[in-house]
Amino acid sequence: MIAQNKRLFGIILTVALLLTIPLIANQFTDGEGWSLFDFIVAGVLLLGTGLMCELVLRKVKKLKHRIIICGLLLIGLFLIWAELAVGIFGTPLAGS
């Protein structure tokens, strides 16, 4: 049980560290920074994916199935992130 709680703590810490990267990068560039909404969306995507992978690790017994499901979750995260960032599919989610 302690190992599972450490994994949850690791997921939350990783999300927090990943969300500090745009804050630090904004200090060194003249580009437009992220809005609060951008941080919320990124946090929900990252934390949701991490927690879904944690659920898969706890509930799915076969290693092969764990790898496939977590891989599909990560591919989904990257596709959604890319669509929101640059609009690779051209949906209205990408903004202007």
JOWO-V970501 format. One line per field, one symbol per residue. ss: DSSP state (~ for helix, > for strand, _ for the rest). psi: psi as a letter, one per 40 degrees, with the letter a starting at -180 (. if undefined). Layout:
BEGIN
ss->???
psi->???
END
This chain:
BEGIN
ss->_~~~~~~~~~~~~~~~~~~~~~~~~~~~_______~~~~~~~~~~~~~~~~~~~~~~~~___~~~~~~~~~~~~~~~~~~~~~~~~_____~~~__
psi->ddddddddddddddddddeedddddddeieihiiiddddddddddddddddddddddddhdhdddddddddddddddddddddddefdefiedea.
END
